[in-house]
Amino acid sequence: MRPRLKMRLGDLLVQDGMISSSQLQQALSDQKQNGRKLGVTLVDLGFIKEHELLEFLARQLNIPLIALNDRKIPENVVNLIPEVQARRHRALVIEADDTSALVGMSDPADLAAVDAISQYLQPRELKLAVVPDADLLEAFDNLYRRTKDIAQFAKELQTETQDGAEFDLGALSLDDDDDEATVAKLLQSIFADAVQVRASDIHIEPDDRALRIRMRVDGVLQENVLTETNIANALLLRLKLMAGLDISEKRLPQDGRFNIKVRDHSIDVRVSTMPVQYGESCVMRLLDQSAGLLHLEQTGMPEHILQRVRRLIHRPYGMLIVTGPTGSGKTTTLYGALSELNQAEKKIITVEDPVEYRLPRISQVQVNSKIGLSFSNVLRTTLRQDPDIIMVGEMRDHETVEIGLRGAITGHLVLTTLHTNDSITSALRLIDMGAAPYLVGAALRGVLAQRLIRRVCDNCKTADQPEAAELTLLRRMDPSIPADGSGFVRGKGCRSCNHTGYKGRIGVFELLEMNESMIDALRDSNMREFAQAARQSEGYQPLASVALEYAREGITSLDEVLFLAETVEEKELRVTDATAGDDGEL
């Protein structure tokens, strides 16, 4: 028996005193204009809170109110209702057996939706529960993954590409309508799955007995293994055509890019292929152009660092370096700075490999080493183009460093990146690349080191207790930490975070501003004195210390803090051993 309300929802809410008659009339008027359900309209207008409305519905219909956070829902249960219908009717099968099915809905009083989903569940008895709409939307993204579609299309493609079968290159032409081609369906499913889980990269890796498709989500790879190994060539062929690469070249690495639209997202895909033991490996970086550029205040930078960074980028000349390993968000920070500096009275030129985001009014140059268009060659010409601001994608060699530093002391603001683990070692890296220490001291104004660490999932957050050795290290970093090690959290793992314990990432920033003591140390080529002056400079706080503050606030876990601390500490030890003798001279 379907539960149903004895009166209309609005009248029941008025009768129960949860809203007034005038509020109901206003909501009904708005509903006629926006076409949304009454409950949603009441919540949007602020007349009632969502949890109050859901609790009211649960009482009136005599059904449970369920939170999905800690529930593990089997894939075969979820797929009893097709994804399209589940999203359309806001309905999710939570539990099911041969005789009954428990379905969570955001509006179980919608009899048309109940009738529609009951058709898919026959002959099971339908049992309803109320579930918050946000929980359902999140569950749809996490549970309706494309892994089943990917496996099915892979099997079909294997049949079409059996050894000895002729593969139709014409069917893969970009000028033809090939939406029905199996290889196109497979790639569409892969990209749809990647966008759904907010993946930053897709790895397609052929092996002896498997084809691995891995996606990097929140900095960690998630793997899907296919046994259909002979479909790898078809996938690579299609991707090469889309990226404008040479389909006959399999012995050398190639790079390209293309743009696709997936679920209303415009995705710029950077493609890199490389010959490996069992074929060609392909890695694709996904850049969501529809999301727009982040401004500096949207990067998660703390206010006290944000103000200092803004002061640095609004100086008329000098060099600001953003440093960190690959995938730490350096480019995002630089584009945020350029977005703020992009004004009609400023001439801005960027030298990049590749150009990741297109910016209006800014002259962006794509490096192409095949024709001699290197960073150094472009940068040399850039200085003759009367720029106010120059952004160099990366300091890669001695010549680029030299030109960039000289540009910074001749009236230009130079923004660039380096691959170092912290801010203090960046000056040393420039010197190691052949720059004169006095030139680094004269040109360098600041170094912003950054990392991305994972956030603990709020839905499965629980208390964590460090081990004795860990606690000793943590108390050495911050003596104010309680002796019992209390106050830290970790994620147990739940459906919301795909049972990883983490959901999303947060930036950790370390800003080093040059002062007279550091500049004098560089002029004297004394790196040990430079490092000591840097650590004692005003406003300097190491990356690991910032991450530890996040852990104490319950934002991240101890594992993330200790991993970051270990990485940076090992780097600093190597720097000290490599640069300082007994007298501390370089």
C-alpha positions in Angstrom: 0.0 0.0 0.0 1.4 3.4 -1.0 1.5 5.9 1.8 -0.2 9.1 0.9 -1.1 12.4 2.5 -4.7 12.9 3.6 -4.5 16.6 2.7 -2.4 18.7 0.4 1.1 19.3 1.8 0.7 23.1 2.0 -2.6 22.8 4.0 -1.0 20.3 6.4 1.9 22.6 7.0 -0.4 25.5 7.8 -2.6 23.3 10.0 0.5 22.1 11.9 1.6 25.7 12.4 4.9 25.3 10.5 4.1 28.0 7.9 1.5 30.7 7.8 -1.3 31.0 5.2 0.3 34.1 3.7 3.6 32.2 3.3 1.7 29.3 1.6 0.0 31.7 -0.8 3.3 33.3 -1.7 4.9 29.9 -2.2 2.1 28.8 -4.5 2.4 32.0 -6.5 6.2 31.4 -6.9 5.6 27.7 -7.7 3.4 28.7 -10.7 6.3 30.8 -12.1 9.2 28.5 -11.4 7.4 25.1 -11.9 9.2 23.5 -9.0 7.6 21.5 -6.3 6.0 23.2 -3.3 8.3 21.8 -0.7 11.4 23.0 -2.7 9.9 26.4 -3.1 9.1 26.7 0.6 12.7 25.8 1.5 14.2 28.2 -1.1 12.0 31.1 0.2 13.3 30.4 3.7 9.8 29.7 5.2 10.9 26.2 6.5 14.1 24.3 6.8 14.7 21.2 4.7 15.2 18.9 7.7 12.0 20.2 9.3 10.0 19.5 6.1 11.5 16.0 5.7 10.7 15.2 9.4 7.2 16.4 8.9 6.7 14.3 5.7 8.1 11.2 7.5 5.6 11.7 10.4 2.6 12.3 8.1 3.4 9.3 5.9 4.5 7.1 8.7 7.8 6.2 7.0 11.4 6.5 8.1 13.7 9.4 7.5 17.1 8.0 6.4 20.6 9.5 6.0 22.6 7.7 3.4 26.1 8.6 4.6 27.1 5.4 6.3 25.1 3.0 4.2 26.8 0.6 1.8 24.4 0.1 -1.1 25.2 -2.8 -3.5 25.5 -2.0 -7.2 22.9 -4.6 -8.2 20.4 -3.0 -5.9 21.0 0.5 -7.2 20.6 -0.6 -10.8 17.1 -1.8 -10.2 16.1 1.7 -11.2 17.9 3.1 -14.3 19.9 6.2 -13.6 17.8 8.5 -15.8 14.6 7.6 -14.0 16.3 7.7 -10.6 17.5 11.3 -11.2 14.2 12.3 -12.8 12.1 11.1 -9.9 14.7 11.6 -7.1 14.5 8.0 -6.1 17.2 5.5 -5.0 16.8 1.8 -4.1 18.5 1.4 -0.7 17.7 -2.2 0.1 16.1 -5.0 -1.9 15.4 -8.7 -1.9 13.1 -10.9 -3.9 10.0 -9.7 -2.1 10.4 -6.1 -1.3 12.5 -2.9 -2.0 13.2 0.1 0.2 13.3 3.2 -1.9 14.5 6.6 -0.6 12.8 9.7 -2.1 13.1 13.4 -1.5 9.3 13.7 -2.1 7.6 10.4 -1.3 4.2 12.2 -1.5 4.7 12.5 -5.3 2.3 9.8 -6.4 3.2 10.0 -10.1 6.9 9.4 -9.3 6.0 6.6 -6.9 3.9 4.9 -9.6 6.7 5.3 -12.2 9.4 3.7 -10.1 7.2 0.9 -8.9 7.1 -0.4 -12.5 10.8 -1.1 -12.3 10.6 -3.0 -9.0 7.7 -5.4 -9.7 6.8 -7.8 -8.3 8.5 -6.5 -5.2 6.5 -4.7 -2.5 7.5 -1.0 -2.5 8.6 0.5 0.8 9.3 4.2 1.0 11.7 6.4 3.0 12.4 10.1 3.1 16.0 11.1 2.1 17.4 14.6 1.8 17.7 15.8 -1.8 21.4 16.6 -1.4 22.1 13.1 -0.2 20.3 11.6 -3.2 22.2 13.8 -5.7 25.5 12.9 -4.1 24.6 9.2 -4.1 23.6 9.3 -7.8 27.1 10.6 -8.6 28.9 8.1 -6.4 26.8 5.0 -7.1 25.8 5.3 -10.8 29.3 5.0 -12.0 30.0 4.2 -15.6 32.1 1.1 -14.8 29.4 -1.3 -15.9 29.0 0.6 -19.2 32.8 0.7 -19.7 33.0 -3.0 -19.2 30.1 -3.7 -21.5 31.5 -1.5 -24.3 34.9 -3.0 -23.8 33.5 -6.5 -24.5 31.6 -5.3 -27.6 34.8 -3.6 -28.8 36.8 -6.7 -28.2 34.4 -8.7 -30.4 34.8 -6.1 -33.2 38.6 -6.0 -33.0 39.4 -9.7 -32.8 42.7 -10.7 -34.3 42.3 -10.9 -38.0 39.3 -8.6 -38.1 39.6 -5.4 -40.2 39.3 -2.2 -38.2 37.4 0.5 -40.1 39.5 3.7 -39.9 36.8 5.6 -41.7 34.3 4.9 -38.9 36.6 6.9 -36.6 36.9 9.9 -38.8 36.0 13.1 -37.0 34.0 14.3 -40.0 31.6 11.4 -39.8 28.7 10.9 -37.4 30.1 8.0 -35.4 28.1 8.4 -32.2 27.0 4.8 -32.5 30.5 3.4 -32.8 31.4 1.2 -29.9 34.8 2.9 -29.4 33.1 6.3 -29.2 30.6 5.0 -26.6 33.4 3.5 -24.6 35.3 6.8 -24.5 32.1 8.7 -23.8 31.5 6.5 -20.8 35.1 6.9 -19.6 34.9 10.7 -19.8 31.4 10.8 -18.2 32.7 8.7 -15.3 35.7 11.0 -14.9 33.6 14.2 -14.8 31.2 12.6 -12.4 33.8 11.8 -9.8 35.7 15.0 -10.5 38.9 13.3 -11.8 41.8 15.5 -12.8 43.5 12.8 -14.9 42.7 9.7 -16.8 45.4 7.0 -17.4 45.0 4.3 -20.0 47.7 1.7 -19.5 48.0 -1.6 -21.5 49.5 -4.6 -19.7 50.2 -8.2 -20.6 46.8 -9.5 -19.5 44.8 -6.4 -18.6 44.0 -2.9 -19.7 44.0 -0.5 -16.8 41.9 2.6 -16.8 42.8 4.7 -13.8 41.5 8.1 -12.7 43.1 10.5 -10.3 40.5 11.7 -7.8 41.7 14.1 -5.0 45.3 13.2 -5.9 44.9 9.4 -5.6 44.4 7.0 -8.5 41.3 4.8 -8.6 41.7 1.7 -10.8 39.3 -0.1 -13.2 40.8 -3.3 -14.7 39.5 -4.6 -18.1 40.5 -8.0 -19.4 39.9 -7.0 -23.0 43.5 -6.2 -23.8 43.1 -6.0 -27.6 40.9 -2.9 -27.4 43.8 -0.7 -26.4 44.9 0.1 -30.0 41.3 1.1 -30.9 41.1 3.5 -28.0 44.5 5.0 -28.7 43.7 5.4 -32.4 40.5 7.3 -31.6 42.2 9.5 -29.0 45.1 10.3 -31.4 42.6 11.3 -34.1 40.8 13.6 -31.7 44.0 15.2 -30.5 45.4 15.6 -34.0 48.3 13.3 -33.5 50.1 11.0 -36.0 48.2 7.7 -35.9 51.0 5.9 -37.6 53.7 6.8 -35.1 53.8 4.4 -32.2 57.5 4.5 -31.4 57.8 8.1 -30.1 55.9 10.1 -27.4 53.3 12.6 -28.7 51.4 15.4 -27.1 48.1 17.0 -28.2 44.8 18.3 -27.0 41.1 18.5 -27.8 37.9 19.8 -26.3 34.8 17.8 -25.4 31.5 18.5 -23.7 30.4 16.2 -21.0 27.3 16.7 -18.9 27.2 20.5 -19.6 30.9 20.7 -18.8 33.3 22.0 -21.4 36.5 19.9 -20.8 39.9 20.8 -22.4 41.8 17.5 -22.6 45.6 17.4 -22.8 46.8 14.2 -24.2 50.2 12.6 -23.8 51.1 9.2 -25.3 54.2 7.2 -24.6 55.4 3.8 -25.9 55.6 1.2 -23.2 56.2 -2.6 -23.0 52.8 -3.7 -24.2 51.8 -0.9 -26.5 51.2 2.8 -25.8 50.3 4.4 -22.5 48.0 7.5 -22.7 47.5 10.1 -19.9 44.9 12.8 -20.2 44.7 15.9 -18.0 41.2 17.2 -17.7 40.7 21.0 -17.5 37.2 22.1 -16.9 36.9 25.3 -18.9 33.2 25.8 -17.9 34.1 26.2 -14.3 35.9 29.5 -15.1 39.1 30.8 -13.6 39.5 30.9 -9.8 40.3 34.3 -8.3 43.0 34.4 -5.7 40.5 34.6 -2.8 38.9 31.3 -4.2 42.1 29.3 -4.0 41.7 28.7 -0.3 44.7 30.9 0.6 44.5 32.2 4.2 43.7 35.9 4.5 47.1 36.9 6.0 49.0 35.2 3.1 46.5 36.5 0.5 47.2 40.1 1.5 50.9 39.6 1.3 50.7 37.9 -2.1 48.6 40.7 -3.4 51.2 43.2 -2.2 53.9 41.2 -4.1 52.0 40.9 -7.4 51.1 44.6 -7.4 54.7 45.7 -7.3 56.0 47.2 -10.5 59.0 44.8 -10.9 60.7 41.8 -9.3 60.1 38.1 -9.5 57.5 36.0 -7.6 57.9 32.2 -7.8 55.1 29.7 -7.1 56.7 26.4 -6.2 55.6 22.9 -5.5 55.4 19.4 -7.0 53.3 18.5 -10.1 49.6 18.7 -9.3 49.9 21.1 -6.4 47.9 23.9 -8.0 50.7 26.2 -9.0 49.1 27.1 -12.4 45.7 27.8 -10.7 47.4 30.3 -8.4 49.2 32.0 -11.2 46.1 32.3 -13.3 44.3 33.7 -10.3 47.0 36.4 -10.0 46.8 37.1 -13.8 43.1 37.4 -13.6 43.5 40.1 -10.9 46.2 42.0 -12.8 44.5 41.8 -16.2 43.6 45.5 -16.8 43.5 47.6 -19.9 46.6 49.7 -18.9 48.8 46.6 -18.3 50.5 44.6 -21.1 50.7 41.0 -20.0 52.5 38.2 -21.9 52.6 34.6 -20.9 55.0 31.9 -22.1 53.5 28.5 -21.4 53.8 24.8 -22.3 51.0 24.2 -22.8 48.5 27.1 -22.6 45.9 25.8 -20.2 43.3 28.5 -20.0 42.6 31.2 -22.6 42.6 34.7 -21.1 41.2 37.8 -22.8 43.5 40.8 -23.4 46.6 38.7 -22.5 49.1 37.6 -25.2 49.7 33.9 -24.6 52.5 32.1 -26.3 52.6 28.3 -26.7 56.1 26.9 -26.5 57.0 24.5 -29.4 60.5 23.0 -29.1 60.1 21.2 -32.4 60.5 24.5 -34.3 62.9 26.1 -31.9 60.2 28.1 -30.0 61.7 27.4 -26.6 61.1 29.2 -23.3 64.3 31.1 -23.6 63.8 32.2 -27.3 60.2 33.3 -26.6 61.2 35.1 -23.4 64.0 37.0 -25.1 61.5 38.2 -27.7 58.9 39.0 -25.1 61.2 41.5 -23.4 61.1 43.5 -26.7 57.3 43.5 -26.7 57.1 46.2 -24.1 55.4 44.1 -21.4 54.6 45.2 -17.9 54.0 41.7 -16.6 55.5 38.4 -17.8 54.4 34.9 -16.8 56.8 32.1 -17.5 55.2 28.7 -17.2 58.3 27.1 -15.7 62.0 27.9 -15.2 63.5 25.0 -16.9 67.1 25.9 -17.9 69.9 28.3 -17.3 69.1 30.6 -20.2 65.4 31.0 -19.2 66.4 31.7 -15.6 69.0 34.3 -16.6 66.6 36.2 -18.9 63.7 36.0 -16.4 65.9 37.4 -13.5 67.3 40.2 -15.7 63.8 41.0 -16.8 62.7 41.2 -13.2 65.4 43.8 -12.4 64.8 45.9 -15.5 61.2 47.1 -14.7 59.1 44.0 -15.3 57.0 41.9 -12.9 57.9 38.2 -13.6 55.6 35.4 -12.3 56.9 31.9 -12.7 57.0 28.4 -11.2 59.6 25.9 -10.0 59.4 22.3 -9.0 60.7 22.4 -5.5 59.2 21.2 -2.3 59.4 24.3 -0.2 60.1 28.1 -0.5 63.6 28.2 1.0 65.1 25.7 -1.5 63.8 27.7 -4.5 66.6 30.3 -4.4 69.1 27.4 -4.3 67.4 25.8 -7.3 67.9 29.0 -9.3 71.6 29.1 -8.3 72.0 25.4 -9.1 70.7 26.2 -12.6 73.5 28.7 -13.1 72.1 32.0 -11.9 74.5 34.3 -10.1 73.6 34.5 -6.4 73.7 38.3 -6.4 71.3 38.4 -9.3 68.8 36.1 -7.5 69.1 38.4 -4.5 68.4 41.5 -6.6 65.5 40.1 -8.6 63.6 37.7 -6.3 60.9 39.3 -4.2 59.0 36.3 -2.8 58.4 32.5 -3.1 55.0 30.9 -2.5 55.2 27.2 -1.8 52.0 25.2 -1.9 50.6 21.7 -1.6 47.2 20.2 -1.8 46.3 17.9 1.1 43.1 15.8 1.4 40.2 16.8 3.6 38.7 14.3 6.0 35.2 13.3 5.0 32.7 15.2 7.2 30.2 12.3 6.9 32.5 9.6 8.5 34.8 11.8 10.6 35.9 10.1 13.9 38.5 10.6 16.6 42.1 9.6 15.9 44.9 8.7 18.3 48.5 9.1 17.1 51.1 6.4 17.9 53.9 7.2 20.3 56.5 7.9 17.6 54.0 10.0 15.7 53.1 12.0 18.8 56.8 12.6 19.5 57.2 14.1 16.0 54.1 16.1 16.3 55.0 17.6 19.7 58.4 18.5 18.3 56.6 20.5 15.5 54.2 22.0 18.0 54.8 21.6 21.8 51.3 22.9 22.6 49.8 19.6 21.4 48.3 17.7 24.3 50.5 14.9 25.8 47.7 12.4 25.2 47.5 13.3 21.5 43.8 14.1 21.6 42.0 16.4 19.2 42.8 14.8 15.9 40.4 13.1 13.5 40.4 10.6 10.6 37.8 9.3 8.1 36.4 5.8 8.7 35.3 5.6 5.1 31.7 5.8 3.8 29.7 5.9 0.6 30.0 9.6 0.4 33.8 9.5 0.1 33.9 6.2 -1.8 35.3 4.5 1.4 38.5 6.5 1.3 38.0 8.6 4.4 38.7 11.7 2.4 36.6 14.1 0.3 38.1 17.1 -1.5 41.4 18.8 -0.9 42.6 22.0 0.6 45.6 24.2 -0.2 48.5 24.5 2.2 50.6 27.6 1.6 54.1 28.8 2.8 55.1 32.4 1.8 58.7 33.6 2.0 59.3 37.3 1.4 62.9 38.4 0.8 64.4 40.7 3.4 67.8 42.4 3.7 69.3 39.5 5.8 68.4 36.9 3.1 69.6 39.2 0.3 72.9 39.8 2.0 73.4 36.0 2.6 72.8 35.4 -1.1 75.3 38.1 -2.1 77.8 36.4 0.1 76.9 33.0 -1.4 76.1 31.6 2.1 73.1 29.3 1.7 73.2 28.1 5.3 72.9 31.7 6.6 70.2 32.3 4.0 68.1 29.4 5.2 68.5 30.5 8.8 67.4 34.0 8.0 64.5 32.7 6.0 63.2 30.6 8.9 63.4 33.5 11.2 61.8 36.0 8.8 58.5 37.7 9.8 55.4 35.8 8.7 57.2 32.6 7.7 55.4 29.4 8.6 56.6 26.0 7.2 54.2 23.9 5.2 54.1 21.1 7.7 53.2 23.5 10.5 50.3 24.9 8.5 49.1 21.4 7.7 49.3 20.5 11.4 47.0 23.5 12.2 44.5 22.1 9.7 44.7 18.7 11.5 44.1 20.3 14.9 41.0 22.0 13.4 39.7 18.7 12.2 40.1 19.6 8.5 42.7 16.9 7.6 44.2 13.8 9.1 47.5 13.1 10.8 48.5 10.8 7.9 48.4 13.8 5.5 50.4 16.0 7.9 53.1 13.4 8.5 53.4 12.6 4.9 53.9 16.2 4.0 56.3 16.7 7.0 58.4 13.7 5.9 58.7 14.9 2.3 59.7 18.4 3.1 62.1 17.4 5.9 63.9 14.9 3.6 64.2 17.6 1.0 65.7 20.1 3.5 68.3 17.5 4.6 69.4 16.8 1.1 69.7 20.6 0.5 71.8 21.1 3.6 74.1 18.2 2.7 74.5 19.3 -0.9 75.0 23.0 -0.4 76.9 23.6 2.9 80.4 22.6 3.8 81.9 23.0 7.2 82.0 26.8 6.7 78.5 27.0 5.3 79.7 28.4 2.0 78.2 27.4 -1.4 
